[in-house]
Amino acid sequence: MAYNGSTAASSVANPPRCVAAPMITQTDGTTAMQSGGHNGQGGGVWAYVSTELAGTVAGSSYFTDGFKLGMRPGDFLLGGYHSTAGTSVEVYLGIVTEVSSASGGATVRVGTLASSA
């Protein structure tokens, strides 16, 4: 099954969701939560659950609209897989390693994997 991003029909769209934007230091020394994308620093946290295994999600530019969504290198991805029958699950942690403004895609490297049959 191919990735269905933010431009897919609402009945099938399943983009990753930003669950925590990165904290940034403002010029006056205070800290604030940045909304709507980042300034290239990473540190955001995204959640994504699908019927795609972690190895597939870790493919090059899997999130074809990652740049548009605001994904940046250094962001974390909390991921989950479930089989269509619900008999297998996989939970993984990844980090965004590359985001291309030209193609719009984001590539994730999966670092930790826990699975259950």
Secondary structure as UniProt FT lines:
FT   TURN            6..7
FT   TURN            10..12
FT   STRAND          17..20
FT   STRAND          23..25
FT   TURN            27..28
FT   STRAND          31..33
FT   STRAND          45..50
FT   HELIX           54..57
FT   TURN            60..61
FT   TURN            64..65
FT   HELIX           66..69
FT   TURN            73..74
FT   STRAND          76..82
FT   TURN            84..85
FT   STRAND          89..99
FT   TURN            101..103
FT   STRAND          106..116
//
